[in-house]
Amino acid sequence: MRKHKKAYTILLIAVVGLVFINLKSIIYGLQQGAGQAKVLWNAQEIDDLLADPNFPDSTKQKFNYIAEVKDFSEEFLGLTQTENYSTFYDQKGKPILWVVTASPEFEIKAYEWSFPIAGSFPYKGSFDLEIAKNIQEEMIFKGYDTEHDEVNAWSTLGWFKDPILSSMLERGPGSLAELIIHESLHATLYVKDSAAFNENLASFVGKLGAEEFLAHKFGDESKELNDYVTARIRRNVYKDYLRKEISKLNTFYSKMDTSQALAQRRQLKMEQIEKIKEGLFEINFFSDSLKGRKWLDQIEFNNAYFSGFSTYSSDLPKLQRQLDTEFQGDLKKMVTSFKTKYKSL
């Protein structure tokens, strides 16, 4: 009997110890669960809204459009069939989720938050703005560059039925299709502790998948497809430029004299980042320089911004080469192969 008591005591101590060690993660998980539950609980069934004669026809059309995108992505892109986007959550014009990213002050490397079971992520979100601000302030206090963003879409990776959010409906046809395909890719494949791979792949499939859908629905010569492709080409100019500049900045940091005073290193860093900003005007990225200045004023270029950019965009050229050489441009073949090759969370 004493042996059993001793064993139970050791087990209890181990459990209490694990709870204590992971207490912050447990509290955070409960907070996130409560925020997610609120959204899921208050989401309305799309079928009920489509049958409601008083519900706006313009919104019903968006619902039907999203259903078309989802069906297309499952049939022609190989994405997994789910019950996602069969419900609707009205945000009442208010943001509901915020995400914080962080990076060391003199290195472009995403800080990763680790969670039991789920693994590590280069961002940390909250359904409570004050909690998100506290997360950011904590990282600033630790000496990290940070970025704080409002989020208008996310994926529960197929664990729950993701709703259509009212903020999604503000997007144009191409952007909306890209968003649905991006998040649906996460529900199809999400590799543990590989956020950069997951986000780059979702971005890649989202963009090319949106083009295929627009051509399928509206035609190869349609305004919808042309507008989306034109905008994407412009974004690619920005992304190609930023990838090169981030590489240069990484080299600059690696050669920085760490014996210099902190204030001097910060000044040198600021000068390099200002050069990156000015370079956007030198490559004529902005058709209107005044609007360009205004846009840049709204964005804080720092290591957190650059690491976040890399999480979503650093490997896009590599994925394009892989699509062309290994899969002969067949996006569905690529997705199907990756589903077999990688174990999803």
C-alpha positions as CSV (number, residue, x, y, z in Angstrom):
1,M,0.0,0.0,0.0
2,R,2.9,2.3,0.9
3,K,4.4,1.7,-2.5
4,H,1.2,2.7,-4.2
5,K,0.9,5.8,-2.1
6,K,4.5,6.7,-3.0
7,A,3.8,6.2,-6.7
8,Y,0.6,8.3,-6.5
9,T,2.5,11.0,-4.6
10,I,5.3,11.1,-7.2
11,L,2.7,11.2,-10.0
12,L,0.8,14.0,-8.3
13,I,4.1,16.0,-7.9
14,A,4.9,15.4,-11.6
15,V,1.5,16.6,-12.7
16,V,1.6,19.7,-10.5
17,G,5.1,20.4,-11.7
18,L,4.0,20.2,-15.4
19,V,1.0,22.5,-14.7
20,F,3.3,25.0,-12.9
21,I,5.9,25.0,-15.7
22,N,3.2,25.4,-18.3
23,L,0.9,27.7,-16.3
24,K,1.3,30.7,-18.6
25,S,0.6,28.6,-21.6
26,I,-2.4,27.0,-20.0
27,I,-3.9,30.4,-19.0
28,Y,-3.2,31.7,-22.5
29,G,-4.8,28.6,-24.0
30,L,-7.9,29.1,-21.9
31,Q,-8.1,32.8,-23.0
32,Q,-7.8,31.8,-26.6
33,G,-10.3,29.1,-26.2
34,A,-12.8,31.5,-24.7
35,G,-12.3,33.9,-27.6
36,Q,-12.6,31.2,-30.2
37,A,-15.7,29.8,-28.5
38,K,-17.4,33.2,-28.5
39,V,-17.0,33.4,-32.3
40,L,-18.1,29.8,-32.9
41,W,-21.0,30.1,-30.5
42,N,-22.4,33.3,-32.1
43,A,-21.8,32.2,-35.7
44,Q,-25.0,31.8,-37.7
45,E,-25.6,29.0,-40.2
46,I,-25.3,30.2,-43.8
47,D,-28.2,28.1,-44.9
48,D,-30.5,29.9,-42.5
49,L,-29.3,33.3,-43.7
50,L,-29.7,32.3,-47.3
51,A,-33.3,31.3,-46.6
52,D,-34.0,34.6,-44.7
53,P,-35.8,37.0,-47.1
54,N,-34.8,40.0,-44.9
55,F,-31.0,39.2,-45.2
56,P,-29.2,41.4,-47.8
57,D,-28.9,39.8,-51.2
58,S,-25.5,41.4,-51.7
59,T,-24.2,39.4,-48.7
60,K,-25.9,36.2,-49.9
61,Q,-24.0,36.6,-53.2
62,K,-20.7,36.8,-51.3
63,F,-21.7,33.6,-49.4
64,N,-22.4,31.8,-52.6
65,Y,-19.1,33.1,-54.1
66,I,-17.1,31.8,-51.1
67,A,-18.9,28.4,-51.5
68,E,-17.8,28.3,-55.2
69,V,-14.2,29.1,-54.2
70,K,-14.2,26.3,-51.6
71,D,-15.7,23.8,-54.0
72,F,-13.2,24.7,-56.7
73,S,-10.3,24.4,-54.3
74,E,-11.4,21.0,-53.2
75,E,-12.0,19.7,-56.7
76,F,-9.3,21.3,-58.7
77,L,-6.6,22.1,-56.2
78,G,-6.8,19.0,-54.0
79,L,-7.6,20.7,-50.8
80,T,-9.4,18.7,-48.1
81,Q,-13.2,18.9,-47.8
82,T,-14.3,20.5,-44.6
83,E,-17.4,22.2,-43.1
84,N,-15.5,25.5,-43.0
85,Y,-17.3,28.7,-44.2
86,S,-20.8,27.2,-43.7
87,T,-21.4,29.7,-40.8
88,F,-21.1,33.5,-40.5
89,Y,-19.9,35.7,-37.7
90,D,-20.8,39.4,-37.8
91,Q,-18.0,41.4,-36.2
92,K,-20.2,44.6,-36.2
93,G,-17.4,46.5,-37.8
94,K,-14.9,45.7,-35.0
95,P,-11.6,43.8,-35.1
96,I,-11.6,40.6,-33.0
97,L,-8.1,39.2,-33.2
98,W,-4.6,40.7,-32.9
99,V,-1.2,39.1,-33.5
100,V,2.2,40.1,-32.2
101,T,5.5,39.2,-33.9
102,A,9.0,39.8,-32.6
103,S,12.6,39.6,-33.7
104,P,16.0,40.4,-32.0
105,E,17.1,44.0,-32.3
106,F,20.1,43.2,-34.5
107,E,19.0,40.0,-36.3
108,I,16.1,39.2,-38.6
109,K,14.9,36.0,-36.9
110,A,11.4,35.4,-35.8
111,Y,10.9,34.9,-32.1
112,E,9.0,31.7,-31.6
113,W,6.4,31.0,-28.8
114,S,6.1,27.3,-27.9
115,F,2.8,25.7,-26.8
116,P,2.2,22.1,-25.6
117,I,1.0,19.8,-28.3
118,A,0.6,22.6,-30.9
119,G,4.3,23.3,-31.2
120,S,6.1,26.6,-31.9
121,F,4.8,29.6,-33.8
122,P,6.5,32.9,-34.9
123,Y,3.5,34.9,-33.7
124,K,1.2,35.1,-30.8
125,G,-2.4,36.2,-31.0
126,S,-5.2,37.2,-28.7
127,F,-8.9,37.9,-29.0
128,D,-8.3,40.6,-26.3
129,L,-6.6,43.8,-27.5
130,E,-5.2,44.5,-24.0
131,I,-3.6,41.1,-23.7
132,A,-2.1,41.5,-27.2
133,K,-0.6,44.9,-26.1
134,N,0.8,43.3,-23.0
135,I,2.4,40.6,-25.1
136,Q,4.0,43.3,-27.2
137,E,5.2,45.3,-24.2
138,E,6.7,42.3,-22.7
139,M,8.8,41.6,-25.8
140,I,9.8,45.3,-26.1
141,F,10.9,45.1,-22.5
142,K,13.1,42.1,-23.3
143,G,14.8,44.1,-26.1
144,Y,13.0,42.8,-29.2
145,D,11.7,44.6,-32.2
146,T,7.9,44.0,-32.4
147,E,5.0,44.3,-34.7
148,H,1.3,44.4,-33.7
149,D,-1.3,43.6,-36.4
150,E,-5.1,43.2,-36.6
151,V,-6.1,39.9,-38.1
152,N,-9.2,39.3,-40.2
153,A,-8.9,35.6,-40.9
154,W,-7.4,32.5,-39.4
155,S,-7.6,28.7,-39.5
156,T,-8.3,26.3,-36.7
157,L,-6.6,23.7,-38.9
158,G,-9.8,21.6,-39.3
159,W,-10.3,21.2,-35.6
160,F,-13.4,23.5,-35.6
161,K,-15.8,24.8,-38.2
162,D,-14.2,28.1,-39.3
163,P,-16.8,30.8,-40.0
164,I,-17.0,33.5,-42.6
165,L,-16.1,36.7,-40.9
166,S,-17.9,39.9,-41.9
167,S,-14.5,41.6,-42.5
168,M,-13.7,39.1,-45.2
169,L,-16.6,40.3,-47.3
170,E,-15.0,43.7,-47.8
171,R,-12.4,42.2,-50.1
172,G,-12.6,42.1,-53.9
173,P,-13.2,38.9,-55.8
174,G,-9.5,38.0,-56.3
175,S,-8.4,38.9,-52.7
176,L,-11.3,37.0,-51.2
177,A,-10.6,33.9,-53.3
178,E,-7.0,34.0,-52.3
179,L,-7.9,34.3,-48.6
180,I,-10.3,31.3,-48.6
181,I,-7.8,29.1,-50.5
182,H,-4.9,30.2,-48.2
183,E,-6.8,29.3,-45.0
184,S,-8.2,26.1,-46.6
185,L,-4.6,25.0,-47.3
186,H,-3.9,25.3,-43.6
187,A,-6.9,23.0,-42.9
188,T,-5.4,20.6,-45.5
189,L,-1.8,20.6,-44.4
190,Y,0.0,22.2,-41.4
191,V,3.4,20.8,-40.4
192,K,4.2,21.1,-36.7
193,D,7.0,23.6,-35.9
194,S,7.3,24.7,-39.5
195,A,5.4,28.0,-39.6
196,A,7.5,29.5,-42.4
197,F,6.9,26.5,-44.6
198,N,3.2,26.5,-43.8
199,E,2.7,30.2,-44.4
200,N,4.8,30.3,-47.6
201,L,2.9,27.3,-49.0
202,A,-0.5,28.7,-48.1
203,S,0.5,32.1,-49.7
204,F,1.8,30.4,-52.8
205,V,-1.2,28.1,-53.3
206,G,-3.6,30.9,-52.3
207,K,-2.3,33.3,-55.0
208,L,-2.0,30.8,-57.9
209,G,-5.2,29.1,-56.8
210,A,-7.1,32.4,-56.9
211,E,-5.9,33.0,-60.4
212,E,-7.1,29.6,-61.6
213,F,-10.4,30.1,-59.9
214,L,-10.9,33.6,-61.4
215,A,-10.1,32.2,-64.9
216,H,-12.5,29.3,-64.3
217,K,-15.4,31.5,-63.1
218,F,-15.0,34.7,-65.1
219,G,-12.8,33.8,-68.1
220,D,-9.2,34.3,-69.1
221,E,-9.9,37.8,-70.4
222,S,-12.1,38.9,-67.6
223,K,-11.6,42.2,-65.7
224,E,-11.7,40.3,-62.4
225,L,-8.7,38.2,-63.4
226,N,-6.8,41.1,-65.0
227,D,-7.2,43.3,-62.0
228,Y,-6.0,40.6,-59.7
229,V,-3.0,39.6,-61.8
230,T,-2.0,43.3,-62.2
231,A,-2.2,43.9,-58.5
232,R,-0.2,40.7,-57.8
233,I,2.5,41.7,-60.3
234,R,2.9,45.0,-58.5
235,R,3.1,43.2,-55.1
236,N,5.7,40.8,-56.5
237,V,7.9,43.8,-57.4
238,Y,7.7,44.9,-53.7
239,K,8.4,41.3,-52.5
240,D,11.3,40.7,-54.8
241,Y,12.9,44.0,-53.7
242,L,12.3,43.3,-50.0
243,R,13.7,39.8,-50.2
244,K,17.0,41.2,-51.6
245,E,17.1,44.0,-49.1
246,I,16.5,41.7,-46.2
247,S,19.4,39.5,-47.3
248,K,21.6,42.6,-47.4
249,L,20.4,43.7,-44.0
250,N,21.2,40.3,-42.6
251,T,24.7,40.6,-43.9
252,F,25.0,44.1,-42.4
253,Y,24.0,42.8,-39.0
254,S,26.4,39.8,-39.2
255,K,29.3,42.2,-39.8
256,M,28.2,44.8,-37.2
257,D,30.9,45.7,-34.6
258,T,29.4,44.6,-31.3
259,S,31.9,46.6,-29.4
260,Q,30.3,49.8,-30.6
261,A,28.0,51.6,-28.2
262,L,24.3,50.5,-28.4
263,A,23.2,54.0,-29.4
264,Q,25.6,54.0,-32.3
265,R,24.5,50.5,-33.5
266,R,20.9,51.6,-33.3
267,Q,21.7,54.7,-35.4
268,L,23.5,52.6,-38.1
269,K,20.5,50.2,-38.1
270,M,18.1,53.1,-38.6
271,E,20.2,54.4,-41.5
272,Q,20.1,51.1,-43.2
273,I,16.3,50.8,-42.9
274,E,15.9,54.3,-44.2
275,K,17.9,53.3,-47.3
276,I,15.5,50.4,-47.8
277,K,12.5,52.8,-47.7
278,E,14.2,55.2,-50.1
279,G,15.0,52.4,-52.4
280,L,11.3,51.9,-53.1
281,F,11.2,55.3,-54.7
282,E,14.4,54.6,-56.7
283,I,12.8,51.5,-58.3
284,N,9.7,53.6,-59.0
285,F,7.5,51.2,-57.0
286,F,5.1,54.1,-56.1
287,S,3.2,55.7,-59.0
288,D,2.4,58.5,-56.6
289,S,5.3,59.5,-54.3
290,L,3.0,61.4,-51.9
291,K,0.8,58.4,-51.4
292,G,3.9,56.3,-51.1
293,R,5.3,58.5,-48.3
294,K,2.0,58.3,-46.5
295,W,1.9,54.5,-46.9
296,L,5.4,54.1,-45.5
297,D,4.6,56.4,-42.6
298,Q,1.9,53.9,-41.6
299,I,4.4,51.0,-41.5
300,E,7.2,50.6,-39.0
301,F,10.0,48.9,-40.8
302,N,11.9,46.9,-38.2
303,N,13.2,43.4,-37.8
304,A,9.8,42.1,-36.7
305,Y,8.3,43.4,-39.9
306,F,11.0,41.8,-42.0
307,S,10.9,38.5,-40.2
308,G,7.1,38.4,-40.5
309,F,7.4,39.2,-44.2
310,S,9.9,36.3,-44.5
311,T,7.5,33.9,-42.7
312,Y,5.0,34.4,-45.5
313,S,7.1,35.3,-48.6
314,S,10.7,34.2,-48.3
315,D,10.3,30.9,-50.2
316,L,7.8,31.8,-52.9
317,P,10.4,31.8,-55.7
318,K,11.6,28.4,-54.5
319,L,8.0,27.0,-54.5
320,Q,7.5,28.4,-58.0
321,R,10.6,26.6,-59.3
322,Q,9.4,23.4,-57.6
323,L,6.0,23.7,-59.2
324,D,7.5,24.2,-62.6
325,T,10.2,21.5,-62.5
326,E,8.7,18.8,-60.3
327,F,5.0,19.2,-61.1
328,Q,4.9,20.7,-64.6
329,G,2.9,23.6,-63.3
330,D,0.1,21.4,-62.0
331,L,-0.9,23.0,-58.6
332,K,-3.2,20.1,-57.7
333,K,-0.4,17.6,-58.2
334,M,1.9,19.7,-56.0
335,V,-0.7,19.9,-53.2
336,T,-1.5,16.2,-53.4
337,S,2.2,15.3,-53.3
338,F,2.8,17.5,-50.2
339,K,-0.2,16.0,-48.4
340,T,1.5,12.6,-48.9
341,K,5.0,13.7,-48.1
342,Y,4.4,15.7,-44.9
343,K,2.6,14.8,-41.7
344,S,-0.1,17.4,-40.8
345,L,-0.7,18.6,-37.3
